[in-house]
Amino acid sequence: MVDFINEVEEELRKDKYNQLLRKFGPYIVAVIIIIVAATGFYEYRNYSTSQTAKAASAAYESAGKIEKSGDLQAAIAKFTDLAEVAPDGYAGLSLVRAAGLKVQLGDMNGAVTLFDQAASKFDQSLHKDLASLKSAYILLDLGRYNDVQARLGILAVDGAPYQNLAKELLAQAAFRSGDIATARTGFTYLSNAPGVAKGIQSRAEQALALINVDHALPLPPLPNLDLITDTETILPKQELPELEIPAPELETPQDQQE
């Protein structure tokens, strides 16, 4: 009798299990398939990203060798072609390199275009703002003061990586466009504000002295244009943003503001 009862209970458990399996089995299978597919996609994406970064690194080094050979036009073409297919970190740096070569060839408007494109490729404000700063520096020399102001407004806010360099360029642009009052305000701030680099502070003091004597006198020169266009001498040593493999580093002077 006990065996019979046990057999009945076993059959009831099997029936209940089969009912649950029929009811929820398809969902369980679907969840398993989704997990397996997601894992496969994740692994494939990591592999694909790694391969893309390796290819970009090789192409970047190849473009650098062309530049060293002296064929600047070919190097520009190589860097700009790479920027179209490379991850954003390499794309931005490639455009900065190409823009610097444009400056060497005297194509300032072309350099501005490439620096602006580079700014759109960088995620980190340190690199993005640097590209915009270089663009504004060239525009200042070209006399396009409204364009300078359009690029530097955001860069000059407190806390921005290059706020004081941006404020100095804005004051220079105001002076060159004849807005002496705005120029005086900008240079006064830079000469008195705490934390301003000595180089900027000294130039601001000289500018104020010249403004107060004769508006027609030229202001102290800004940092050498080569410093603003050479990606290897602008920033403190920084790793490239979000690259999957070791990549060329962006190096700059120890004091970018002097």
HUSUL-V615860 format. One record per residue. N is the residue number from 1. RES is the residue in one letter. PHI is phi in whole degrees, -180 to 180 (* if undefined). Layout:
n->N res->RES phi->PHI
n->N res->RES phi->PHI
This chain:
n->1 res->M phi->*
n->2 res->V phi->-64
n->3 res->D phi->-62
n->4 res->F phi->-62
n->5 res->I phi->-63
n->6 res->N phi->-63
n->7 res->E phi->-65
n->8 res->V phi->-63
n->9 res->E phi->-63
n->10 res->E phi->-63
n->11 res->E phi->-64
n->12 res->L phi->-64
n->13 res->R phi->-64
n->14 res->K phi->-63
n->15 res->D phi->-62
n->16 res->K phi->-65
n->17 res->Y phi->-62
n->18 res->N phi->-64
n->19 res->Q phi->-64
n->20 res->L phi->-63
n->21 res->L phi->-65
n->22 res->R phi->-64
n->23 res->K phi->-78
n->24 res->F phi->-109
n->25 res->G phi->-54
n->26 res->P phi->-59
n->27 res->Y phi->-70
n->28 res->I phi->-63
n->29 res->V phi->-62
n->30 res->A phi->-63
n->31 res->V phi->-63
n->32 res->I phi->-62
n->33 res->I phi->-62
n->34 res->I phi->-63
n->35 res->I phi->-63
n->36 res->V phi->-63
n->37 res->A phi->-65
n->38 res->A phi->-64
n->39 res->T phi->-63
n->40 res->G phi->-64
n->41 res->F phi->-65
n->42 res->Y phi->-61
n->43 res->E phi->-65
n->44 res->Y phi->-65
n->45 res->R phi->-63
n->46 res->N phi->-61
n->47 res->Y phi->-65
n->48 res->S phi->-64
n->49 res->T phi->-63
n->50 res->S phi->-63
n->51 res->Q phi->-66
n->52 res->T phi->-64
n->53 res->A phi->-66
n->54 res->K phi->-64
n->55 res->A phi->-65
n->56 res->A phi->-65
n->57 res->S phi->-62
n->58 res->A phi->-65
n->59 res->A phi->-67
n->60 res->Y phi->-64
n->61 res->E phi->-64
n->62 res->S phi->-63
n->63 res->A phi->-64
n->64 res->G phi->-63
n->65 res->K phi->-66
n->66 res->I phi->-64
n->67 res->E phi->-61
n->68 res->K phi->-65
n->69 res->S phi->-72
n->70 res->G phi->100
n->71 res->D phi->-88
n->72 res->L phi->-67
n->73 res->Q phi->-63
n->74 res->A phi->-66
n->75 res->A phi->-65
n->76 res->I phi->-59
n->77 res->A phi->-61
n->78 res->K phi->-66
n->79 res->F phi->-66
n->80 res->T phi->-70
n->81 res->D phi->-64
n->82 res->L phi->-63
n->83 res->A phi->-62
n->84 res->E phi->-77
n->85 res->V phi->-123
n->86 res->A phi->-82
n->87 res->P phi->-58
n->88 res->D phi->-56
n->89 res->G phi->-60
n->90 res->Y phi->-68
n->91 res->A phi->-62
n->92 res->G phi->-63
n->93 res->L phi->-65
n->94 res->S phi->-63
n->95 res->L phi->-68
n->96 res->V phi->-64
n->97 res->R phi->-63
n->98 res->A phi->-63
n->99 res->A phi->-64
n->100 res->G phi->-60
n->101 res->L phi->-69
n->102 res->K phi->-59
n->103 res->V phi->-61
n->104 res->Q phi->-60
n->105 res->L phi->-87
n->106 res->G phi->85
n->107 res->D phi->-92
n->108 res->M phi->-69
n->109 res->N phi->-65
n->110 res->G phi->-64
n->111 res->A phi->-64
n->112 res->V phi->-59
n->113 res->T phi->-59
n->114 res->L phi->-71
n->115 res->F phi->-64
n->116 res->D phi->-63
n->117 res->Q phi->-65
n->118 res->A phi->-62
n->119 res->A phi->-59
n->120 res->S phi->-77
n->121 res->K phi->-93
n->122 res->F phi->-88
n->123 res->D phi->-88
n->124 res->Q phi->-78
n->125 res->S phi->-63
n->126 res->L phi->-58
n->127 res->H phi->-83
n->128 res->K phi->-60
n->129 res->D phi->-67
n->130 res->L phi->-62
n->131 res->A phi->-62
n->132 res->S phi->-66
n->133 res->L phi->-64
n->134 res->K phi->-63
n->135 res->S phi->-60
n->136 res->A phi->-65
n->137 res->Y phi->-61
n->138 res->I phi->-67
n->139 res->L phi->-61
n->140 res->L phi->-62
n->141 res->D phi->-67
n->142 res->L phi->-82
n->143 res->G phi->80
n->144 res->R phi->-95
n->145 res->Y phi->-69
n->146 res->N phi->-64
n->147 res->D phi->-67
n->148 res->V phi->-61
n->149 res->Q phi->-63
n->150 res->A phi->-64
n->151 res->R phi->-84
n->152 res->L phi->-97
n->153 res->G phi->-55
n->154 res->I phi->-72
n->155 res->L phi->-70
n->156 res->A phi->-92
n->157 res->V phi->-70
n->158 res->D phi->-59
n->159 res->G phi->96
n->160 res->A phi->-69
n->161 res->P phi->-57
n->162 res->Y phi->-121
n->163 res->Q phi->-58
n->164 res->N phi->-77
n->165 res->L phi->-64
n->166 res->A phi->-64
n->167 res->K phi->-65
n->168 res->E phi->-66
n->169 res->L phi->-64
n->170 res->L phi->-65
n->171 res->A phi->-66
n->172 res->Q phi->-62
n->173 res->A phi->-63
n->174 res->A phi->-63
n->175 res->F phi->-63
n->176 res->R phi->-67
n->177 res->S phi->-88
n->178 res->G phi->94
n->179 res->D phi->-90
n->180 res->I phi->-66
n->181 res->A phi->-62
n->182 res->T phi->-66
n->183 res->A phi->-62
n->184 res->R phi->-62
n->185 res->T phi->-61
n->186 res->G phi->-65
n->187 res->F phi->-69
n->188 res->T phi->-63
n->189 res->Y phi->-60
n->190 res->L phi->-67
n->191 res->S phi->-80
n->192 res->N phi->-116
n->193 res->A phi->-68
n->194 res->P phi->-69
n->195 res->G phi->86
n->196 res->V phi->-77
n->197 res->A phi->-59
n->198 res->K phi->-60
n->199 res->G phi->-62
n->200 res->I phi->-67
n->201 res->Q phi->-61
n->202 res->S phi->-64
n->203 res->R phi->-66
n->204 res->A phi->-66
n->205 res->E phi->-64
n->206 res->Q phi->-64
n->207 res->A phi->-63
n->208 res->L phi->-62
n->209 res->A phi->-62
n->210 res->L phi->-70
n->211 res->I phi->-62
n->212 res->N phi->-72
n->213 res->V phi->-89
n->214 res->D phi->-159
n->215 res->H phi->-63
n->216 res->A phi->-82
n->217 res->L phi->-71
n->218 res->P phi->-72
n->219 res->L phi->-79
n->220 res->P phi->-57
n->221 res->P phi->-66
n->222 res->L phi->-75
n->223 res->P phi->-54
n->224 res->N phi->-51
n->225 res->L phi->-58
n->226 res->D phi->-60
n->227 res->L phi->-67
n->228 res->I phi->-84
n->229 res->T phi->-112
n->230 res->D phi->-97
n->231 res->T phi->-66
n->232 res->E phi->-96
n->233 res->T phi->-135
n->234 res->I phi->-98
n->235 res->L phi->-98
n->236 res->P phi->-58
n->237 res->K phi->-56
n->238 res->Q phi->-135
n->239 res->E phi->-76
n->240 res->L phi->-64
n->241 res->P phi->-74
n->242 res->E phi->52
n->243 res->L phi->-98
n->244 res->E phi->-78
n->245 res->I phi->-131
n->246 res->P phi->-55
n->247 res->A phi->-135
n->248 res->P phi->-55
n->249 res->E phi->-98
n->250 res->L phi->-94
n->251 res->E phi->-111
n->252 res->T phi->-145
n->253 res->P phi->-64
n->254 res->Q phi->-62
n->255 res->D phi->-125
n->256 res->Q phi->-71
n->257 res->Q phi->-103
n->258 res->E phi->-99
